Amino acid sequence: MFLLVSNSFEQRLLYQNKSINLAKNNRTMKKLITTTAACLALFMVTQSFGQATPNISDTAKKQPIASPRDSVVTTTANGVTVTVTYGSPAIKGRTIGRELEPREDSIWRAGANEATTFEVNKDVTIEGKKLPAGKYALFTKKHGNEWTVIFNKTWQTWGAYSYKENMAQDALQVKVNQAKGTSYNERLKFVVGNDGKVQLLWGNMDVAFVVK
């Protein structure tokens, strides 16, 4: 009789130990799953908020873009190499000044997406005013037929959204007059001649300044 009771007690004790161990294992597994899920969620949030605005050249590799990046490089008769790099939007039946920039008295990136950049390899004059050799963001502001062309030292920027913050970095501003283009340009286009004349051609507008 004692042997039967002892065996029964041992079996119950063994069963209880197994149950306790199983419960501990379940709790450990739940903690591991919860911790893994929390780490994964934190990683995804960090990735979402930590990533900078993608460079347009990286975006272009993944899908076609409406305003492809373009550039023009010209060495003038005076030996100055002028490089203009810009996003080239299309009009597509829209009205400039309403659905499209430039709008009156507003800063425009003179292109699309990333700010348009203007680079010269030597010290130059723009419309008779000095500009040191270097790379600049090129902005404009239209007021009627008069345009202000702005060269800003902070050239790595997206559009003109940060211009107010960076306006103290303006290296030069010049005023030029808008002319009527000799042809209609569906896409924004920059042309740099051997004589140093830089033209912004957009729709039927021709805005030019001279580099010497």
Secondary structure, 3 states (H helix, E strand, C coil): CHHHHHHHHHHHHHHHHHHHHHHHHHHHHHHHHHHHHHHHHHHHHHHHHHCCCCCHHHHHHHCCCCCCEEEEEEECCCCCEEEEEEECCECCCCCECCCECCCECCEECCCCCECCEEEECCCEEECCEEECCEEEEEEEEEECCEEEEEEECCCCCECCCCHHHHHHHEEEEEEEEEEEEEEEEEEEEEEECCCCEEEEEEEEEEEEEEEC
